[in-house]
């Protein structure tokens, strides 16, 4: 089993459409997403999905110049995790 993953909206949409959202929990120990992605998804996520806010808002704002808010938040959060370890 892999450690953790930061999920974007498309991952949640595709897996929920085929009724297999639980695959994430079977493959990863920790599933993390952002409030922006939760809002884009528009549905309630299982309690095993951790919602974590990005602390480096500047990095996210720079990314938003090129990609949408959900993707920006996921990448910014991933970069924070990378530098935290």
N, C-alpha and C positions, 0 to 999 in steps of 0.2 A: 504494500500500500504506500502510495506517495504521500509526502508531508502535507502540503497545502497548495491551494490554487486561488487566484483572484479571478472571479468570474465576471464577464461582461454580460450585457443584456441578451445578446444573441444566443449565448449558451443556455440561459434560462428559458428563453422563448422556444428554442428548438426542442430541448429535452422535455419541457412541459407539454408541448404539442403532441409528442409521441408517448406521453405518460411515463417518462423515464427520468424524471428529475432526481430520483433516488440514486441513480448511477453515480452522481457526483460524490455522494456520501460513501458509496461502496469503494470508490477509487482513491479518494483523498481523505486524510485525517481531518483537515480543516478547510472549509470553503468560506471565502471572504468576498464581500462585495461592498460597494459604496452606497450611500443614500441616493446619489444621482442615478445609479443603475437600478436601484429598487424602484425609484419613481418612474423611470423609463419602462420597466417591466410592467408596472401597473397592477400587479397581483401580490398577494401575500406570499412570502417565502417561508419555507419550513424553518423551525426554530434552530436547526443545526447550521444554518447559514449565518455567519457573523457579519454584521454591518459595521464598517469602520470608516470614519471620515478621514479625508486627506488632511494632513497638517501643513503641507507646503502648498498653499493656495496659489502662490505666484507661479510655480511650475505648472500647475493645472491650468491656469489662465493662459500661459504661453501655448500649451498643447491645444487649448480650445480655439486657437487661431487657425488650426489646421483640421481638427477632428471634433466630433460632437462631445458634449459634456460628459456623457457616460463613459465613453472610451478614454477621454482625458483623465477622468477620475481614476479609472482602473490602472492606467499607465503610471500616473503620478503616485498612486498607492504602491504599486509594484516597485517603483524606484525608491520609495521610502523604505520598504522592506529590505531591498537589496543593500542599502546603506546602513541599515540597523544591525546587520549581522556581520 
